[in-house]
Amino acid sequence: MTETTQYAPPKVWAWNKPNGGKFASINRPIAGPTHDKELPVGRHPLQLYSLATPNGQKVTIMLEELLALGHKGAEYDAWLIKISEGEQFGSGFVGVNPNSKIPALMDRSGPTPIRVFESGAILLYLAEKFGAFLPAEPAARAECLSWLFWQMGSAPYVGGGFGHFYAYAPSKFEYPIDRFTMEAKRQLDVLDRRLAERQYVAGDSYTIADIAIFPWYGGLIKNWLYNGAEFLGAQEYKNVLRWTDMLLARPAVKRGRMVNRISGEPSSQLHERHDASDFETKTQDKIAKAG
């Protein structure tokens, strides 16, 4: 569908009506808390406040991978933040992330708690803290960080651009859908060409670059995001598909995708995670219901 009317932008934009989109009730052009609400604190060194969006999955996958390597200091509590209900605007959450976006992390392992926000920053912080999933050799480290920040810089075009106009916008118009579909496909092509040369994104080792990119681009071609895989021609990107399936076979990736999930099959959801045994309980519940 093409636009039938032209929009004439005012000289100064004013926020005077909801935009009618899926997230209209929580979108606003100002920052800061809307209400007082302290964040809960569990017993583990790391306290995560999140939701299983692609950005949220990055951190839970990373934490599960660290635990799988035997890093006991990576034990964490994952508290659910329901962004559709505006919980990210509570005073406690804003204190951890003034940008009011999930995920947000508090490291309470030392004498002074450390806050970390933005998913890429959290991945880098954890990689450096535990000495894992980030190469030490300068050239390999630079390659890994380049791909990490490629994802961080590209995601707004995928989520805020393609995802919004294709899946969430209250009206569908040809120009923005074409514009952001073209960019989403270009990014998939960048990734597919890279993965034709290497087993993993940054080279021959699994790194935070893979962990960051997987929930977004793996999600696109597996149709977990925006129901747009067919529209995007996902089957064209065979190297991305190969890489996605390889990562999906990792037990830590499977666990990480479950944490803070509140949609999809009930068996895939673990609303909050406070102990490794929470996954076992979930599995037992699944078996009991099947029986």
C-alpha positions as CSV (number, residue, x, y, z in Angstrom):
1,M,0.0,0.0,0.0
2,T,1.3,3.5,-0.9
3,E,0.7,6.7,1.1
4,T,-2.4,8.6,-0.1
5,T,-1.7,11.8,1.9
6,Q,1.5,13.8,2.4
7,Y,2.6,14.7,5.9
8,A,3.8,18.2,6.4
9,P,6.0,18.3,9.5
10,P,5.4,21.3,11.8
11,K,8.1,23.8,12.5
12,V,8.5,22.4,16.0
13,W,7.3,18.9,16.8
14,A,5.0,18.5,19.8
15,W,3.9,15.4,21.7
16,N,0.2,15.9,21.8
17,K,-1.3,12.5,20.8
18,P,-0.5,8.8,21.0
19,N,1.0,7.3,17.9
20,G,-1.4,4.4,17.9
21,G,1.4,1.8,17.6
22,K,1.8,-1.4,19.6
23,F,3.9,0.4,22.2
24,A,1.9,3.7,22.2
25,S,1.1,3.4,25.9
26,I,4.7,3.4,27.0
27,N,6.4,5.6,24.3
28,R,7.2,9.1,25.4
29,P,9.8,11.8,24.4
30,I,11.1,12.4,28.0
31,A,13.3,10.4,30.3
32,G,13.2,9.7,34.1
33,P,11.0,7.6,36.3
34,T,7.2,7.6,36.2
35,H,6.7,5.9,39.6
36,D,8.6,4.8,42.7
37,K,9.5,1.1,42.7
38,E,12.6,-0.4,44.2
39,L,14.2,-3.3,42.4
40,P,14.4,-6.7,44.1
41,V,17.8,-8.1,45.1
42,G,18.6,-11.9,45.2
43,R,21.4,-13.8,46.7
44,H,23.8,-14.1,43.7
45,P,26.7,-11.8,42.8
46,L,25.0,-10.7,39.6
47,Q,21.5,-9.2,39.5
48,L,19.9,-9.0,36.0
49,Y,16.7,-7.0,35.3
50,S,15.4,-8.0,31.9
51,L,13.0,-9.5,29.4
52,A,13.7,-12.1,26.7
53,T,13.8,-9.7,23.8
54,P,16.8,-10.2,21.5
55,N,18.8,-7.7,23.6
56,G,17.8,-9.5,26.8
57,Q,18.7,-12.9,25.4
58,K,22.2,-11.8,24.7
59,V,23.0,-11.4,28.4
60,T,21.2,-14.6,29.7
61,I,23.0,-16.6,27.0
62,M,26.3,-15.1,28.0
63,L,25.7,-15.9,31.7
64,E,24.7,-19.4,31.0
65,E,27.7,-19.9,28.8
66,L,30.0,-18.6,31.6
67,L,28.4,-20.9,34.1
68,A,28.8,-23.8,31.6
69,L,32.6,-23.0,31.6
70,G,32.6,-23.3,35.4
71,H,32.7,-19.6,36.4
72,K,30.8,-19.8,39.7
73,G,31.0,-16.0,40.0
74,A,28.6,-15.7,37.1
75,E,25.7,-17.0,39.2
76,Y,22.8,-14.7,38.8
77,D,19.3,-13.8,39.6
78,A,17.2,-12.8,36.5
79,W,14.3,-10.6,37.5
80,L,11.5,-10.0,35.0
81,I,10.8,-6.5,33.8
82,K,7.5,-6.2,31.9
83,I,8.2,-3.4,29.5
84,S,4.7,-3.4,28.1
85,E,3.5,-2.4,31.6
86,G,6.1,0.3,31.9
87,E,8.1,-1.4,34.7
88,Q,11.3,0.0,33.1
89,F,10.2,3.4,34.2
90,G,10.3,2.5,37.9
91,S,12.7,4.6,40.0
92,G,14.8,1.6,40.9
93,F,15.2,0.5,37.3
94,V,16.0,4.0,36.1
95,G,18.7,4.1,38.8
96,V,20.4,1.2,37.1
97,N,19.7,2.3,33.5
98,P,18.8,6.0,33.0
99,N,17.8,5.1,29.4
100,S,15.0,2.9,30.7
101,K,15.8,0.0,28.4
102,I,16.3,-3.7,29.2
103,P,18.7,-5.4,30.0
104,A,20.3,-3.8,33.1
105,L,22.8,-5.5,35.3
106,M,24.1,-4.8,38.9
107,D,27.3,-6.5,39.8
108,R,27.3,-6.9,43.6
109,S,30.3,-9.1,43.9
110,G,32.6,-6.4,45.2
111,P,32.4,-3.8,48.0
112,T,30.7,-1.3,45.8
113,P,27.9,-2.3,43.4
114,I,28.6,-1.6,39.8
115,R,25.8,-0.9,37.3
116,V,26.1,-1.8,33.6
117,F,23.5,-1.0,31.0
118,E,23.3,-1.5,27.2
119,S,23.5,-5.1,26.1
120,G,26.8,-4.8,24.3
121,A,28.4,-3.1,27.3
122,I,27.2,-5.9,29.5
123,L,28.6,-8.5,27.2
124,L,32.0,-6.8,27.1
125,Y,32.0,-6.2,30.9
126,L,31.3,-9.9,31.6
127,A,33.8,-11.1,29.0
128,E,36.5,-9.0,30.6
129,K,35.5,-9.8,34.2
130,F,35.7,-13.6,33.6
131,G,38.3,-13.7,30.8
132,A,36.0,-15.6,28.4
133,F,34.6,-15.3,24.9
134,L,36.8,-12.3,24.0
135,P,40.1,-13.0,22.3
136,A,43.2,-11.6,24.0
137,E,45.4,-11.3,20.8
138,P,45.0,-7.7,19.5
139,A,43.9,-8.5,15.9
140,A,41.4,-11.1,17.0
141,R,40.1,-8.9,19.8
142,A,39.6,-6.0,17.3
143,E,37.8,-8.3,14.9
144,C,35.5,-9.5,17.7
145,L,34.7,-6.0,18.9
146,S,34.1,-4.7,15.4
147,W,31.4,-7.3,14.9
148,L,30.0,-6.7,18.3
149,F,29.6,-3.0,17.6
150,W,28.3,-3.8,14.1
151,Q,25.4,-5.5,15.7
152,M,24.8,-2.7,18.2
153,G,24.8,-0.1,15.5
154,S,22.7,-2.2,13.1
155,A,19.9,-3.4,15.4
156,P,17.9,-0.1,15.4
157,Y,17.5,-0.6,11.6
158,V,16.2,-4.1,12.1
159,G,14.0,-3.6,15.2
160,G,13.1,0.0,15.1
161,G,13.0,0.1,11.4
162,F,12.0,-3.2,9.7
163,G,10.3,-4.6,12.8
164,H,8.3,-1.5,13.6
165,F,7.0,-0.7,10.1
166,Y,6.5,-4.3,8.9
167,A,5.0,-5.7,12.1
168,Y,4.0,-3.1,14.6
169,A,3.0,0.2,12.8
170,P,-0.8,0.8,12.9
171,S,-0.8,1.5,9.2
172,K,1.3,-0.2,6.5
173,F,3.1,2.1,4.0
174,E,5.3,1.0,1.1
175,Y,8.1,3.5,1.5
176,P,9.3,2.7,5.1
177,I,8.7,-1.0,4.7
178,D,10.8,-1.0,1.5
179,R,13.5,1.2,3.0
180,F,14.0,-1.0,6.1
181,T,13.5,-4.3,4.4
182,M,16.3,-3.3,2.0
183,E,18.6,-2.5,4.9
184,A,17.7,-5.7,6.9
185,K,18.5,-7.8,3.8
186,R,21.7,-5.9,3.2
187,Q,22.8,-6.7,6.8
188,L,21.8,-10.3,6.4
189,D,24.0,-10.4,3.3
190,V,26.9,-8.9,5.2
191,L,26.6,-11.6,7.8
192,D,26.1,-14.4,5.3
193,R,29.2,-13.4,3.3
194,R,31.2,-13.3,6.5
195,L,30.0,-16.7,7.6
196,A,30.9,-18.2,4.3
197,E,34.5,-17.5,5.3
198,R,34.5,-18.4,8.9
199,Q,32.8,-20.9,11.3
200,Y,31.9,-18.1,13.7
201,V,31.4,-14.4,13.2
202,A,34.8,-13.2,14.5
203,G,36.8,-16.1,13.3
204,D,37.2,-19.7,14.3
205,S,36.2,-19.3,18.0
206,Y,32.8,-18.6,19.6
207,T,32.8,-15.1,21.1
208,I,30.6,-12.3,22.4
209,A,30.1,-11.3,18.7
210,D,28.2,-14.5,18.1
211,I,26.2,-14.1,21.3
212,A,25.2,-10.5,20.4
213,I,24.3,-11.2,16.8
214,F,22.5,-14.5,17.2
215,P,19.2,-13.4,18.9
216,W,18.7,-10.7,16.2
217,Y,19.7,-12.3,12.9
218,G,19.1,-15.8,13.9
219,G,15.7,-14.7,15.2
220,L,14.9,-13.1,11.8
221,I,15.7,-16.1,9.7
222,K,14.0,-18.5,12.1
223,N,10.9,-16.4,12.2
224,W,11.1,-15.7,15.9
225,L,11.0,-11.9,15.1
226,Y,8.2,-10.0,13.4
227,N,6.9,-13.0,11.5
228,G,9.0,-11.7,8.6
229,A,11.3,-14.6,7.6
230,E,9.4,-15.5,4.4
231,F,9.1,-11.8,3.4
232,L,12.8,-11.3,3.9
233,G,13.7,-14.4,1.9
234,A,15.4,-16.0,4.9
235,Q,16.3,-19.2,3.1
236,E,18.7,-17.3,0.8
237,Y,21.1,-16.8,3.7
238,K,22.4,-20.4,4.0
239,N,25.5,-19.5,5.9
240,V,23.5,-17.6,8.5
241,L,21.1,-20.6,8.8
242,R,24.1,-23.0,9.3
243,W,25.5,-20.8,12.0
244,T,22.2,-20.3,13.7
245,D,21.5,-24.0,13.9
246,M,25.0,-24.6,15.3
247,L,24.4,-22.1,18.1
248,L,21.0,-23.5,18.8
249,A,22.6,-26.8,19.5
250,R,24.5,-25.3,22.5
251,P,22.8,-26.2,25.8
252,A,23.7,-22.8,27.3
253,V,22.0,-21.0,24.3
254,K,18.9,-23.1,24.9
255,R,18.8,-22.2,28.6
256,G,19.6,-18.5,28.0
257,R,16.7,-18.1,25.5
258,M,14.2,-19.4,28.1
259,V,15.1,-16.9,30.9
260,N,12.7,-14.0,31.3
261,R,10.6,-15.3,28.4
262,I,6.8,-14.6,28.7
263,S,5.6,-15.5,25.2
264,G,5.6,-18.6,23.0
265,E,5.2,-22.1,24.2
266,P,4.9,-22.4,28.0
267,S,7.6,-25.0,28.0
268,S,10.0,-22.4,26.5
269,Q,9.3,-19.9,29.3
270,L,11.2,-19.4,32.5
271,H,9.9,-16.1,33.8
272,E,12.6,-15.6,36.4
273,R,15.8,-17.5,37.1
274,H,17.3,-17.6,40.6
275,D,19.1,-20.9,40.6
276,A,20.3,-23.5,38.0
277,S,17.7,-25.9,39.4
278,D,15.0,-23.7,38.0
279,F,15.6,-25.2,34.6
280,E,15.3,-28.7,36.1
281,T,12.0,-27.8,37.7
282,K,10.8,-26.4,34.4
283,T,11.7,-29.7,32.7
284,Q,10.0,-31.8,35.3
285,D,6.8,-29.6,35.0
286,K,6.9,-30.2,31.2
287,I,7.2,-34.0,31.7
288,A,4.4,-34.1,34.2
289,K,2.1,-32.2,31.9
290,A,2.9,-34.4,29.0
291,G,2.1,-37.5,31.1
